Amino acid sequence: MWILFGAKTKSKVVEGGRRGERACPDCERHTTWVECDVKDSFNVFFVDLVDTKSRCMRCAECGEDCSIEQWDAEQRRVAKAIGAPAATPSSAAQPVAKPRAEVDVDAEFAALKKRLKKS
């Protein structure tokens, strides 16, 4: 009896996520790294059984990835070696929520009714 099983990984860049530069251990170049959401799927007979989601930093050149914890530890190590202040996760670029404008729901609803009556 044959059992068909497999695994696949998909990654997607996080909009407004963290970015940084450092040397990549895989491609051995100084490259930009971006924050990504990673989804791993495991399947049997082409039916997905288990999905896991995680967040990581990925090299923009070769696709090598590392966990956020490894990334932060390496950034602190490099900053300590050169004597610069290390960026903390709280100082990372976070998307800023835009203030919501006050909306008069009744006025919008009345305008919608008028447009529907005209058509």
Backbone as JSON Lines, residues from 0, in Angstrom:
{"i":0,"aa":"M","n":[0.84,-1.17,0.0],"ca":[0.0,0.0,0.0],"c":[0.88,1.24,0.0]}
{"i":1,"aa":"W","n":[0.52,2.18,-0.82],"ca":[1.27,3.43,-0.93],"c":[0.59,4.52,-0.12]}
{"i":2,"aa":"I","n":[1.39,5.28,0.59],"ca":[0.87,6.45,1.31],"c":[1.55,7.68,0.74]}
{"i":3,"aa":"L","n":[0.75,8.58,0.19],"ca":[1.28,9.81,-0.37],"c":[1.19,10.91,0.67]}
{"i":4,"aa":"F","n":[2.34,11.46,1.02],"ca":[2.33,12.56,1.96],"c":[3.28,13.64,1.44]}
{"i":5,"aa":"G","n":[3.1,14.83,1.94],"ca":[3.94,15.93,1.48],"c":[3.86,17.12,2.42]}
{"i":6,"aa":"A","n":[4.64,18.1,2.06],"ca":[4.67,19.34,2.83],"c":[4.95,20.48,1.88]}
{"i":7,"aa":"K","n":[4.4,21.66,2.18],"ca":[4.7,22.83,1.37],"c":[4.78,24.05,2.29]}
{"i":8,"aa":"T","n":[5.56,25.01,1.87],"ca":[5.76,26.23,2.63],"c":[5.47,27.42,1.74]}
{"i":9,"aa":"K","n":[4.69,28.36,2.26],"ca":[4.41,29.6,1.56],"c":[4.78,30.75,2.47]}
{"i":10,"aa":"S","n":[5.36,31.79,1.88],"ca":[5.68,32.97,2.69],"c":[5.17,34.22,1.99]}
{"i":11,"aa":"K","n":[4.81,35.19,2.8],"ca":[4.25,36.43,2.28],"c":[4.86,37.59,3.07]}
{"i":12,"aa":"V","n":[5.33,38.62,2.38],"ca":[5.93,39.77,3.03],"c":[4.86,40.53,3.81]}
{"i":13,"aa":"V","n":[5.17,40.92,5.03],"ca":[4.25,41.66,5.88],"c":[4.29,43.13,5.46]}
{"i":14,"aa":"E","n":[3.13,43.69,5.07],"ca":[3.08,45.11,4.71],"c":[3.35,45.94,5.94]}
{"i":15,"aa":"G","n":[4.26,46.88,5.83],"ca":[4.61,47.73,6.96],"c":[5.44,47.0,8.0]}
{"i":16,"aa":"G","n":[5.94,45.82,7.65],"ca":[6.74,45.03,8.58],"c":[8.15,45.57,8.7]}
{"i":17,"aa":"R","n":[8.91,44.92,9.56],"ca":[10.29,45.34,9.81],"c":[11.17,45.03,8.62]}
{"i":18,"aa":"R","n":[12.18,45.86,8.44],"ca":[13.2,45.66,7.42],"c":[14.54,45.98,8.05]}
{"i":19,"aa":"G","n":[15.56,45.33,7.56],"ca":[16.89,45.6,8.08],"c":[17.93,45.06,7.12]}
{"i":20,"aa":"E","n":[19.16,45.46,7.36],"ca":[20.26,44.99,6.51],"c":[21.28,44.27,7.37]}
{"i":21,"aa":"R","n":[21.79,43.19,6.82],"ca":[22.87,42.45,7.46],"c":[23.41,41.43,6.48]}
{"i":22,"aa":"A","n":[24.5,40.79,6.86],"ca":[25.12,39.78,6.0],"c":[24.29,38.5,6.06]}
{"i":23,"aa":"C","n":[24.06,37.92,4.9],"ca":[23.31,36.66,4.82],"c":[24.29,35.5,4.91]}
{"i":24,"aa":"P","n":[24.06,34.55,5.82],"ca":[24.98,33.42,5.93],"c":[24.88,32.45,4.74]}
{"i":25,"aa":"D","n":[23.78,32.49,4.0],"ca":[23.59,31.57,2.88],"c":[24.23,32.09,1.6]}
{"i":26,"aa":"C","n":[23.86,33.31,1.18],"ca":[24.4,33.84,-0.09],"c":[25.66,34.67,0.14]}
{"i":27,"aa":"E","n":[26.05,34.87,1.4],"ca":[27.29,35.56,1.78],"c":[27.38,36.98,1.21]}
{"i":28,"aa":"R","n":[26.25,37.68,1.18],"ca":[26.22,39.07,0.75],"c":[25.54,39.91,1.82]}
{"i":29,"aa":"H","n":[25.81,41.21,1.79],"ca":[25.13,42.13,2.69],"c":[23.83,42.53,2.0]}
{"i":30,"aa":"T","n":[22.69,42.06,2.53],"ca":[21.42,42.23,1.84],"c":[20.36,42.79,2.78]}
{"i":31,"aa":"T","n":[19.23,43.13,2.18],"ca":[18.06,43.58,2.92],"c":[17.25,42.37,3.37]}
{"i":32,"aa":"W","n":[16.79,42.39,4.6],"ca":[15.95,41.33,5.15],"c":[14.58,41.94,5.43]}
{"i":33,"aa":"V","n":[13.52,41.2,5.14],"ca":[12.15,41.67,5.33],"c":[11.38,40.7,6.23]}
{"i":34,"aa":"E","n":[10.4,41.24,6.94],"ca":[9.57,40.42,7.82],"c":[8.5,39.7,6.99]}
{"i":35,"aa":"C","n":[8.32,38.4,7.22],"ca":[7.38,37.59,6.44],"c":[6.52,36.72,7.35]}
{"i":36,"aa":"D","n":[5.3,36.44,6.88],"ca":[4.46,35.43,7.49],"c":[4.7,34.13,6.74]}
{"i":37,"aa":"V","n":[4.92,33.05,7.46],"ca":[5.22,31.76,6.85],"c":[4.13,30.77,7.22]}
{"i":38,"aa":"K","n":[3.62,30.05,6.22],"ca":[2.6,29.03,6.46],"c":[3.14,27.69,5.95]}
{"i":39,"aa":"D","n":[3.26,26.73,6.84],"ca":[3.69,25.37,6.5],"c":[2.47,24.46,6.52]}
{"i":40,"aa":"S","n":[2.28,23.68,5.46],"ca":[1.16,22.75,5.37],"c":[1.69,21.34,5.2]}
{"i":41,"aa":"F","n":[1.09,20.4,5.92],"ca":[1.44,18.99,5.8],"c":[0.19,18.25,5.33]}
{"i":42,"aa":"N","n":[0.38,17.37,4.34],"ca":[-0.79,16.69,3.77],"c":[-0.54,15.21,3.56]}
{"i":43,"aa":"V","n":[-1.65,14.47,3.51],"ca":[-1.65,13.04,3.19],"c":[-2.71,12.84,2.11]}
{"i":44,"aa":"F","n":[-2.33,12.17,1.04],"ca":[-3.21,11.97,-0.11],"c":[-3.81,13.3,-0.59]}
{"i":45,"aa":"F","n":[-2.95,14.34,-0.64],"ca":[-3.3,15.66,-1.16],"c":[-4.35,16.39,-0.34]}
{"i":46,"aa":"V","n":[-4.57,15.96,0.9],"ca":[-5.5,16.63,1.81],"c":[-4.67,17.26,2.93]}
{"i":47,"aa":"D","n":[-4.79,18.59,3.09],"ca":[-4.04,19.28,4.13],"c":[-4.54,18.83,5.5]}
{"i":48,"aa":"L","n":[-3.61,18.39,6.34],"ca":[-3.96,17.93,7.68],"c":[-3.6,18.96,8.74]}
{"i":49,"aa":"V","n":[-2.41,19.52,8.63],"ca":[-1.93,20.43,9.65],"c":[-1.35,21.67,8.98]}
{"i":50,"aa":"D","n":[-1.74,22.84,9.48],"ca":[-1.16,24.11,9.04],"c":[-0.52,24.77,10.24]}
{"i":51,"aa":"T","n":[0.7,25.26,10.06],"ca":[1.35,26.04,11.11],"c":[1.7,27.4,10.53]}
{"i":52,"aa":"K","n":[1.59,28.42,11.35],"ca":[1.91,29.77,10.92],"c":[2.96,30.34,11.85]}
{"i":53,"aa":"S","n":[3.9,31.08,11.28],"ca":[4.93,31.73,12.07],"c":[5.38,32.99,11.35]}
{"i":54,"aa":"R","n":[6.2,33.76,12.02],"ca":[6.72,34.99,11.44],"c":[8.24,34.9,11.47]}
{"i":55,"aa":"C","n":[8.89,35.36,10.41],"ca":[10.33,35.28,10.34],"c":[10.88,36.46,9.55]}
{"i":56,"aa":"M","n":[12.2,36.57,9.52],"ca":[12.89,37.54,8.69],"c":[13.49,36.76,7.53]}
{"i":57,"aa":"R","n":[13.36,37.29,6.29],"ca":[13.81,36.58,5.1],"c":[14.75,37.46,4.27]}
{"i":58,"aa":"C","n":[15.82,36.86,3.77],"ca":[16.76,37.55,2.89],"c":[16.05,37.83,1.56]}
{"i":59,"aa":"A","n":[16.1,39.08,1.12],"ca":[15.43,39.45,-0.12],"c":[16.14,38.91,-1.35]}
{"i":60,"aa":"E","n":[17.4,38.52,-1.24],"ca":[18.15,38.02,-2.39],"c":[17.97,36.52,-2.61]}
{"i":61,"aa":"C","n":[18.21,35.72,-1.57],"ca":[18.22,34.26,-1.76],"c":[17.05,33.54,-1.11]}
{"i":62,"aa":"G","n":[16.3,34.2,-0.21],"ca":[15.16,33.56,0.43],"c":[15.48,32.86,1.73]}
{"i":63,"aa":"E","n":[16.73,32.89,2.18],"ca":[17.1,32.3,3.47],"c":[16.29,33.0,4.56]}
{"i":64,"aa":"D","n":[15.82,32.25,5.56],"ca":[15.05,32.88,6.61],"c":[15.58,32.5,7.98]}
{"i":65,"aa":"C","n":[15.23,33.32,8.97],"ca":[15.58,33.05,10.35],"c":[14.43,33.56,11.23]}
{"i":66,"aa":"S","n":[14.33,33.04,12.42],"ca":[13.25,33.45,13.32],"c":[13.47,34.89,13.77]}
{"i":67,"aa":"I","n":[12.41,35.51,14.22],"ca":[12.49,36.88,14.71],"c":[13.45,36.95,15.91]}
{"i":68,"aa":"E","n":[13.41,35.93,16.77],"ca":[14.28,35.91,17.95],"c":[15.75,35.86,17.54]}
{"i":69,"aa":"Q","n":[16.09,35.03,16.54],"ca":[17.46,34.97,16.05],"c":[17.87,36.31,15.45]}
{"i":70,"aa":"W","n":[16.96,36.92,14.7],"ca":[17.24,38.21,14.07],"c":[17.55,39.27,15.14]}
{"i":71,"aa":"D","n":[16.7,39.35,16.17],"ca":[16.91,40.34,17.22],"c":[18.22,40.09,17.98]}
{"i":72,"aa":"A","n":[18.52,38.82,18.26],"ca":[19.75,38.48,18.96],"c":[20.97,38.88,18.13]}
{"i":73,"aa":"E","n":[20.93,38.64,16.84],"ca":[22.05,39.01,15.96],"c":[22.19,40.52,15.87]}
{"i":74,"aa":"Q","n":[21.07,41.24,15.79],"ca":[21.12,42.7,15.74],"c":[21.73,43.27,17.02]}
{"i":75,"aa":"R","n":[21.35,42.69,18.19],"ca":[21.93,43.15,19.46],"c":[23.41,42.84,19.52]}
{"i":76,"aa":"R","n":[23.81,41.66,19.04],"ca":[25.22,41.28,19.06],"c":[26.05,42.22,18.21]}
{"i":77,"aa":"V","n":[25.58,42.53,17.01],"ca":[26.31,43.43,16.11],"c":[26.37,44.83,16.69]}
{"i":78,"aa":"A","n":[25.25,45.31,17.26],"ca":[25.22,46.65,17.84],"c":[26.18,46.75,19.02]}
{"i":79,"aa":"K","n":[26.25,45.69,19.82],"ca":[27.16,45.69,20.97],"c":[28.61,45.69,20.49]}
{"i":80,"aa":"A","n":[28.89,44.96,19.41],"ca":[30.25,44.88,18.89],"c":[30.73,46.22,18.35]}
{"i":81,"aa":"I","n":[29.83,46.99,17.75],"ca":[30.26,48.28,17.19],"c":[29.96,49.44,18.13]}
{"i":82,"aa":"G","n":[29.3,49.17,19.27],"ca":[29.03,50.2,20.26],"c":[27.85,51.09,19.94]}
{"i":83,"aa":"A","n":[26.95,50.65,19.07],"ca":[25.76,51.44,18.72],"c":[24.57,50.92,19.51]}
{"i":84,"aa":"P","n":[23.56,51.77,19.74],"ca":[22.36,51.28,20.43],"c":[21.59,50.32,19.54]}
{"i":85,"aa":"A","n":[21.14,49.23,20.11],"ca":[20.4,48.21,19.35],"c":[18.95,48.61,19.22]}
{"i":86,"aa":"A","n":[18.38,48.28,18.08],"ca":[16.94,48.52,17.88],"c":[16.18,47.45,18.64]}
{"i":87,"aa":"T","n":[15.19,47.84,19.4],"ca":[14.37,46.89,20.14],"c":[13.1,46.62,19.36]}
{"i":88,"aa":"P","n":[12.44,45.5,19.62],"ca":[11.2,45.22,18.89],"c":[10.16,46.32,19.05]}
{"i":89,"aa":"S","n":[10.16,47.0,20.2],"ca":[9.17,48.06,20.39],"c":[9.47,49.28,19.54]}
{"i":90,"aa":"S","n":[10.74,49.45,19.13],"ca":[11.08,50.6,18.3],"c":[10.99,50.29,16.82]}
{"i":91,"aa":"A","n":[10.57,49.08,16.49],"ca":[10.43,48.69,15.08],"c":[9.29,49.47,14.45]}
{"i":92,"aa":"A","n":[9.36,49.59,13.16],"ca":[8.32,50.34,12.45],"c":[6.99,49.63,12.57]}
{"i":93,"aa":"Q","n":[6.08,50.24,13.27],"ca":[4.74,49.68,13.44],"c":[3.76,50.53,12.65]}
{"i":94,"aa":"P","n":[2.81,49.92,11.99],"ca":[1.83,50.72,11.27],"c":[1.03,51.59,12.25]}
{"i":95,"aa":"V","n":[0.83,52.82,11.84],"ca":[0.1,53.76,12.68],"c":[-1.36,53.76,12.24]}
{"i":96,"aa":"A","n":[-2.25,53.59,13.19],"ca":[-3.68,53.58,12.88],"c":[-4.13,54.99,12.55]}
{"i":97,"aa":"K","n":[-4.87,55.13,11.46],"ca":[-5.38,56.43,11.07],"c":[-6.63,56.71,11.87]}
{"i":98,"aa":"P","n":[-6.79,57.97,12.33],"ca":[-8.01,58.28,13.07],"c":[-9.22,58.18,12.18]}
{"i":99,"aa":"R","n":[-10.28,57.6,12.7],"ca":[-11.49,57.44,11.91],"c":[-12.29,58.73,11.94]}
{"i":100,"aa":"A","n":[-12.76,59.14,10.79],"ca":[-13.58,60.34,10.7],"c":[-14.97,60.03,11.24]}
{"i":101,"aa":"E","n":[-15.57,61.02,11.84],"ca":[-16.93,60.86,12.33],"c":[-17.87,60.74,11.13]}
{"i":102,"aa":"V","n":[-18.7,59.75,11.12],"ca":[-19.61,59.49,10.01],"c":[-21.04,59.62,10.51]}
{"i":103,"aa":"D","n":[-21.83,60.39,9.79],"ca":[-23.25,60.52,10.11],"c":[-23.97,59.43,9.32]}
{"i":104,"aa":"V","n":[-24.27,58.34,10.0],"ca":[-24.85,57.16,9.35],"c":[-26.23,57.48,8.78]}
{"i":105,"aa":"D","n":[-27.01,58.24,9.51],"ca":[-28.36,58.56,9.03],"c":[-28.32,59.37,7.74]}
{"i":106,"aa":"A","n":[-27.38,60.33,7.65],"ca":[-27.27,61.14,6.44],"c":[-26.81,60.28,5.26]}
{"i":107,"aa":"E","n":[-25.87,59.39,5.5],"ca":[-25.39,58.51,4.43],"c":[-26.5,57.57,3.97]}
{"i":108,"aa":"F","n":[-27.3,57.06,4.9],"ca":[-28.39,56.17,4.57],"c":[-29.46,56.9,3.75]}
{"i":109,"aa":"A","n":[-29.77,58.15,4.12],"ca":[-30.75,58.94,3.37],"c":[-30.25,59.22,1.96]}
{"i":110,"aa":"A","n":[-28.96,59.52,1.82],"ca":[-28.4,59.77,0.49],"c":[-28.45,58.51,-0.36]}
{"i":111,"aa":"L","n":[-28.2,57.36,0.23],"ca":[-28.26,56.09,-0.49],"c":[-29.69,55.81,-0.96]}
{"i":112,"aa":"K","n":[-30.69,56.08,-0.1],"ca":[-32.09,55.89,-0.49],"c":[-32.46,56.76,-1.68]}
{"i":113,"aa":"K","n":[-31.98,58.02,-1.68],"ca":[-32.28,58.94,-2.77],"c":[-31.68,58.41,-4.09]}
{"i":114,"aa":"R","n":[-30.43,57.92,-4.02],"ca":[-29.8,57.4,-5.24],"c":[-30.51,56.17,-5.75]}
{"i":115,"aa":"L","n":[-30.99,55.31,-4.85],"ca":[-31.7,54.1,-5.28],"c":[-33.06,54.43,-5.91]}
{"i":116,"aa":"K","n":[-33.73,55.47,-5.39],"ca":[-35.02,55.86,-5.95],"c":[-34.87,56.44,-7.34]}
{"i":117,"aa":"K","n":[-33.74,57.11,-7.63],"ca":[-33.52,57.72,-8.94],"c":[-33.28,56.66,-10.0]}
{"i":118,"aa":"S","n":[-32.73,55.54,-9.65],"ca":[-32.41,54.53,-10.67],"c":[-33.51,53.55,-10.92]}
